[in-house]
Structures are given as C-alpha cells and as structure tokens.
Amino acid sequence: MARVLMAAAAAAAANAVGLFSRLQAPVPTPRTFSMSQVSHHVAGPSWNLGRLNHVAIAVPDLEKASVFYKNVLGAQVSEAVPIPEHGVSVIFVNLGNTKIELLHPLGDDSPIAGFLQKNKAGGMHHICIEVDNINAALMDLKERKIRCLSKEAKIGAHGKPVIFLHPQDCGGVLVELEQA
C-alpha cells in the first residue's frame, strides 16, 4: 500500500512540475491599437481615403430608435431631418469619434422602404468613409470598374458631396464616400 501511495505522490509531483513549467512560460503580450497612430491610406493617385464618417442603420420606427440611443445608451441625438432628395428622414447619433445615422423612409419609393421590406426589424444599411477629393475618387473608381450608384456626386445628409458604391463590388457592403 505504501508503494501505491508513493507512486501516486510521485505522479502528482510530476504533474505539478509540468503544470508549473507551463505556468512559467512567457505569456504573449497582447497587441494594442492607438488612435494616435491612424494613417491615411493612399487609395488612388489623386485622392486619399480618410476616416469612418458614419454607419447608417435603417430603422422601422425612427422615434423608438432615437429614444434607445438617447435614453438607454446616453448618446447625443439630433432631431429628425427630412432629406427629400434621398427619400429619407435622418437622425444623427454623435459618438464623439464617429456617428450613427438612423434612416427612415420618406415615402414608399424610398430606397430605405425597399430595404425595410426585406429586413422588417431594420439593420445596417451602409458605411460612409471620407475622401479628400470625391471627384478624383469617382473617376479613379470608374477606371477600376467599381460601379457607382449615380453618375456624379450628390449632396448628402451632411451637406457635402457623396457617392455610393455598388455592394457587389465592395464585398457585399454598400459604401458611401463623402467629401471631407
């Protein structure tokens, strides 16, 4: 019996030594991301891609969405702004480093109405990235066979020229480019 106990104790000690040596192995230091190290990627010969301007979310109930971001999450939320030329009402949710744009259709022929027909609960509609030269970006993207949803830039919700890129050419994401 003593031999069995000694063998069990030796096995336990060996396991403990193995565990201890694994615990002493250096732990990799996690990589961190600093916002101060943001760099601008040169997208074309005459234009640069900038920061994320906003993420747009189509919502079936604009007031309910506004209350959620304001009262539940504590965000700074604007009043609804109708933008008839784009067929939407928009509420801007300011996050400090970027914005969320809450979109609701203005009428049945709005592109957002079509989106909400397919996505009853709403959902992410597009992302918007700033560019320093929207006209140069438009020309360069056309040369690269990236389809735009309009022939020229239009004035967007922030009062600046914008273009939308076809989702099939952008990894399934509707991308809006906005003049910075």
C-alpha positions as CSV (number, residue, x, y, z in Angstrom):
1,M,0.0,0.0,0.0
2,A,2.9,2.3,0.8
3,R,4.3,1.8,-2.6
4,V,1.0,2.7,-4.3
5,L,0.8,5.9,-2.2
6,M,4.4,6.8,-3.0
7,A,3.8,6.1,-6.7
8,A,0.6,8.3,-6.6
9,A,2.5,11.0,-4.8
10,A,5.4,10.9,-7.4
11,A,2.9,11.1,-10.3
12,A,1.2,14.0,-8.7
13,A,4.5,15.8,-8.2
14,A,5.5,15.2,-11.8
15,N,2.1,16.6,-12.9
16,A,2.6,19.6,-10.7
17,V,6.1,20.2,-12.0
18,G,4.7,20.0,-15.6
19,L,2.0,22.4,-14.7
20,F,4.4,24.8,-13.0
21,S,6.7,24.9,-16.0
22,R,3.8,25.6,-18.3
23,L,2.7,28.5,-16.0
24,Q,6.2,29.9,-16.2
25,A,6.2,30.0,-20.0
26,P,6.2,33.6,-21.3
27,V,2.7,34.9,-22.0
28,P,2.5,36.8,-25.3
29,T,1.8,40.5,-24.8
30,P,-1.5,41.5,-26.5
31,R,-1.2,44.0,-29.3
32,T,-2.8,47.3,-28.7
33,F,-4.2,49.8,-31.1
34,S,-3.7,53.5,-30.6
35,M,-5.9,56.0,-32.2
36,S,-3.0,58.4,-32.4
37,Q,-1.3,56.0,-34.9
38,V,-4.1,56.3,-37.5
39,S,-2.7,56.6,-41.0
40,H,-4.4,57.6,-44.2
41,H,-4.1,55.0,-47.0
42,V,-3.4,56.4,-50.5
43,A,-6.3,54.9,-52.5
44,G,-5.6,56.5,-55.8
45,P,-3.0,58.7,-57.4
46,S,-5.0,61.9,-56.7
47,W,-7.2,61.1,-53.7
48,N,-6.9,59.7,-50.2
49,L,-9.2,57.6,-48.1
50,G,-10.0,59.2,-44.7
51,R,-11.8,58.3,-41.5
52,L,-15.0,56.4,-41.0
53,N,-17.7,59.1,-41.0
54,H,-20.7,57.1,-40.0
55,V,-22.5,53.8,-40.0
56,A,-26.1,54.0,-41.3
57,I,-28.9,51.9,-39.8
58,A,-32.3,51.6,-41.4
59,V,-35.0,51.6,-38.7
60,P,-38.7,50.9,-39.0
61,D,-39.5,53.3,-36.1
62,L,-37.4,56.4,-36.0
63,E,-38.7,57.7,-32.7
64,K,-38.2,54.4,-30.9
65,A,-34.6,54.1,-32.3
66,S,-33.9,57.7,-31.2
67,V,-35.2,57.0,-27.7
68,F,-33.0,53.9,-27.4
69,Y,-29.8,55.7,-28.4
70,K,-30.6,58.8,-26.2
71,N,-32.2,57.4,-23.1
72,V,-30.8,53.9,-22.9
73,L,-27.2,54.4,-24.2
74,G,-26.9,58.1,-23.3
75,A,-25.8,59.3,-26.7
76,Q,-26.2,62.8,-28.1
77,V,-29.1,62.5,-30.6
78,S,-30.3,65.1,-33.1
79,E,-33.8,65.9,-34.2
80,A,-35.1,64.1,-37.3
81,V,-34.1,65.8,-40.5
82,P,-36.1,65.1,-43.7
83,I,-33.9,64.8,-46.8
84,P,-36.4,64.5,-49.7
85,E,-33.8,64.2,-52.4
86,H,-32.6,60.9,-50.9
87,G,-36.1,59.8,-49.8
88,V,-35.2,59.6,-46.1
89,S,-35.6,61.1,-42.7
90,V,-32.3,61.0,-40.7
91,I,-31.4,61.3,-37.0
92,F,-27.7,61.7,-36.2
93,V,-26.3,59.9,-33.2
94,N,-23.0,61.5,-32.2
95,L,-20.5,59.1,-30.7
96,G,-17.5,61.5,-30.5
97,N,-15.2,59.6,-32.8
98,T,-17.9,58.9,-35.4
99,K,-21.7,58.9,-35.9
100,I,-24.5,56.6,-36.4
101,E,-27.1,57.7,-38.9
102,L,-30.6,56.4,-38.3
103,L,-32.5,56.2,-41.6
104,H,-36.3,56.0,-42.1
105,P,-38.1,56.1,-45.4
106,L,-39.8,59.3,-46.6
107,G,-42.5,57.6,-48.8
108,D,-43.0,54.2,-50.4
109,D,-40.5,54.8,-53.2
110,S,-37.6,55.4,-50.8
111,P,-34.6,53.0,-51.1
112,I,-34.9,52.6,-47.4
113,A,-38.6,51.5,-47.8
114,G,-37.3,48.7,-50.0
115,F,-34.6,47.8,-47.6
116,L,-37.1,47.6,-44.7
117,Q,-39.5,45.4,-46.8
118,K,-36.7,42.8,-46.9
119,N,-35.5,43.5,-43.3
120,K,-38.5,44.1,-41.2
121,A,-36.6,44.8,-38.0
122,G,-34.2,47.2,-39.8
123,G,-30.4,46.8,-39.8
124,M,-27.1,48.1,-41.1
125,H,-27.6,49.9,-44.4
126,H,-24.2,51.3,-45.3
127,I,-20.9,52.7,-44.1
128,C,-19.6,56.1,-45.0
129,I,-15.9,56.8,-45.4
130,E,-14.4,60.3,-46.0
131,V,-12.3,61.1,-49.0
132,D,-10.3,64.2,-49.7
133,N,-11.3,64.5,-53.4
134,I,-14.6,63.0,-54.2
135,N,-14.4,63.8,-58.0
136,A,-11.0,62.2,-58.3
137,A,-12.2,59.2,-56.3
138,L,-15.2,58.8,-58.6
139,M,-13.1,59.0,-61.8
140,D,-10.5,56.5,-60.4
141,L,-13.1,54.0,-59.2
142,K,-14.8,54.1,-62.6
143,E,-11.5,53.3,-64.3
144,R,-11.1,50.4,-61.9
145,K,-14.5,49.1,-62.9
146,I,-16.1,49.8,-59.5
147,R,-19.7,50.6,-60.1
148,C,-21.2,53.8,-58.6
149,L,-25.0,54.1,-58.0
150,S,-25.0,57.5,-59.6
151,K,-23.1,59.1,-62.5
152,E,-21.9,62.0,-60.3
153,A,-21.7,63.1,-56.7
154,K,-24.8,64.3,-55.0
155,I,-25.2,66.4,-51.8
156,G,-25.7,64.1,-48.9
157,A,-27.2,64.3,-45.4
158,H,-24.3,66.3,-44.1
159,G,-24.5,68.9,-46.9
160,K,-21.3,67.5,-48.6
161,P,-20.9,65.7,-51.9
162,V,-21.3,61.9,-51.7
163,I,-21.3,58.8,-54.0
164,F,-22.5,55.3,-53.2
165,L,-20.5,52.3,-54.5
166,H,-22.3,49.1,-55.6
167,P,-22.3,46.5,-52.8
168,Q,-21.3,43.7,-55.2
169,D,-18.1,45.5,-55.9
170,C,-17.4,46.2,-52.2
171,G,-17.6,42.8,-50.6
172,G,-21.3,42.9,-50.1
173,V,-21.3,46.3,-48.3
174,L,-23.0,49.4,-49.6
175,V,-20.2,52.0,-49.3
176,E,-20.8,55.8,-49.3
177,L,-17.8,58.1,-49.9
178,E,-18.2,61.6,-48.6
179,Q,-16.1,64.7,-49.4
180,A,-14.1,65.5,-46.2
